[in-house]
């Protein structure tokens, strides 16, 4: 009888775990909006997904402040991250850029690799006994996909309407980018001692931009095209800047390994 009580879900969960479950719920709602598949619902899905970055930081903050580390929380956090930062961005991206032709097969492969990269990274983290992190954290790659989507969304608005097609180059670029992010998640060339201040500064500075831009995009039919174009440029600079930093860091660490050998 005591064993059953100890294994009851309310007793196993701590305060931080409820923050994790909040992020999971938001991710599931985003997934439902992705399934509807209209331009508006896909955009709203990406908009909601940005808030899961906040809940991911929140559960870690609560855990540190309360000193609560539990086994179910560790597993729950990884399961939640695999949904919100792997599966949901992949499905939203597929729904956003699908064309109804053969191109969709290539896009689907890219989305699957992106999602698998996130899942494998989180699975490796769960069994790892080493301190620190290996590979690009899944919240970062998810954030970059959100930023890339809104850059395209605002580009369409700047040169037409919010419902206009995205630039052709994005359709060529996105599958390769998804595959790259999948690799960055699982690469051993990028190692971090921990989520230091730099990581939190990047997320705290960039993540709030997405909901703000999302609100403008969802309810800003009267916004001047120049504003949309400016937001497009800002988002693209963030996207390509972070991607370039990851690649340069990975290449430099790869060369260091070769020198050591």
N, C-alpha and C positions, 0 to 999 in steps of 0.2 A: 504493500500500500504506500509506504514511504517512497519507494522507487518511482511509482507513478506520479506522485506529487512533485518529486524533484525533476522529472522529465516534462512536466506541464509547461506549455509555451510561455505563459505569463511569468513563471518563475525563472525561466531560462533567459528571458530578454531583460536587457538593461535600458536605461534612458537613451543611450546613444543608438541602440538598435532600432528604436522607433523613428529616429531621424533617417536611418538607412531605409526603413520600410516606406517612409514618406517619399524618398527619392525613387524607390521601386515603383510606387503607385503612380508617380508623375511619368515615369518611363512607360508604364503600361498604358496610360492615357495617350501618350504620344504615339504609341504603337497602334492604338485604335484609330487615331486621326490619320496615321499613315495608310491604314487599310481602306479608309474612305477614298483617299487618293485624289482629291481635288487640289488645285493650287493653294487655295486658302487653308484647307485642313493640313496639308503638308507643311506649310509655313508655320501654322500654329503648333504643329508637332515639334518642329525645330525650336520654336520659341519656348515651349514648355521644357524641352530637353536641357536648355541652358540652366534651368533652375536645379537640375539634378547635380550640377557641378557645385552649387551652393550646399545642398544637403550632404554631398560627399565630404566637403570641408567641415560641415557642421558636426557630423558624427565623430570625426577625428578630434575636433576641438572639445566636444563633450567628454570623449574618452580620456583625453589628457587631463582635463580639469577635475573630473570625478575619480580618476584612477581606476576606471572599470575596463578590464580586458577580459573577455570571455571567449570560449571556444566557438560557441554558436555565432557570436558577433563576427568573428574572423571569417567564418564560412559564409555567413549572410552577406557580409560586405562584398566578398568576391562574386557571389551569385548575383547580387544587385548590380555591381559594376559591369558584369558580363552582359547583362540586359541593357542597362542604360547607356553604356559607353561602347558597346560592341554591336549587339543585335539591332537595337532601335536606330542608331545612326545609319547602319547599313541598309535597312529597309526603307527609311525615309529618303535616303539618297537614291535608291533604286526607283522609288515612286516618283521622285522629283525629276530624274533625268531619262527615264525610259522613253522610247520612241515608238514602240509597237512593231519594230523591225528586227533584223538579225543583230543589230547593234546591242540589243537588250541582253543577248547571251554573253557578250563580252562584259557588259556592265554587271550582270549577275555574278560572273566569276570574280570580278573585282570586289563586289560587296561581300561575297562569301569569304574571300581571303581576308578582307578587313575584319569581319566578325570573328573568324577563326584565330586571327592574330591576337585579338583581345582575349578570347577564351583561353588560348594556350598560355599567354603571358600570365594571366591570373591563376591558372592551374599550377604553373611553375612556381609562382610566388607562394602559393599555399604549402608546397612541399619543400620550399627552399629553407636551408638552415643557415645560409649566409646572411650577414647584416647588409642592409641597404636594398637597392632596387636594380634590376637588370632590364634593359629595354625602356622605350619611351612610355611613361605612365598612360594608361588608357583614357583618363580624363582629358589629357592634352590632345590626343589624336581625335577624340570626339569633339572637342572644342574647335579644332581646326576644320572639321567637316561642317560644323554649324556656321562658322565664319565664311567658309567657301560658298555655302548655299546662299546666305544672305547677300554676299557680294554679287552673285548672279541675279538674285531677286531684285536688288536695287538697280543693277545695270539695266534690266528689262524695263524698270519704271523710269529710269533716266532717259531712255531713248524710245519710250512708247507708253505702255501702261503696265500695271503690276501683273497682268495676265499674258503679256507678250512673251515669245520664246526667249530662251537664254542664248548667249552667244555661242556660235558653232564650236569654237575652240574648246569650250568647257566639256563638250561631249567627247572630244578626243582625249582630253586631259584627265578627266575624272577616273576612268578605270585604272590607269597607270598610277594615279595618286592613291587610290584605295589599296592597291597592291603594295605600294611603297610603305604606307602606314601600317599595313599588316606585318611587313618585315621589320619596321622600326619597333613594333611592340615586342617582338621576340628576339631581336638581335642581341648578341652577347658583347657587341662592340661598345654599347652604351651602358655604363654602370654608374649608379648614384649611391652615395653613402646613405642618403635618406632624402626625404622631401624637405629640403632646406628652405631658407627664407626666400630664395630666388624663385622656387617653384610656386610658393604661395603668392608672392608678389605678382607673378605672371597671371595666375588664375584670377586673383582678386582685381587686377587692373583690367583684364580683357573680358572676363566672363560677364560683368555687369553691362558691358557695351551691347551684348547680343539682345537681352530683353528690351533695352531702350530702343535699339534699332528695329527690333521686332514689332514693338508697339507702333512706331512710326510707319513701318511697312504695312501692318494690318489695318491701321485706321488713318493712314495718311494720304488719301486720294487727292487731297488739295495741296500736297507738298510740292514745291517747285522742283522740276527735274534736276536743277543744279545741285540741290541738297542731296538727292538720291545719287547723283554722280560722285559727289564728294565722299559720301558714305561708302560707295563702291571702292573708291581708291584707298580709303583708310583700311577697309577690311582686307583688300588684296595685299596691301603692304604688311599687315599683321600676319596673314596667311603665308605668304612667300618668305617673309623674314624669319618666322619661326621654323619653317621647313628647311630653309637654307642653314640655319643654326644647327638643327638636328643632323643634317647631312655632313656638315663640316666637322662637327664634334665626333660623329661616327667614323669618318675617314681618318681623322687625326689619331683617334684611339686605336684604329686598326693598324696604322703605320707604327705606332708605339709597340704593339704586340709583335709585329714582324721584326722590329729592331731588337727586341728582347730575345727572340728566338735565334 
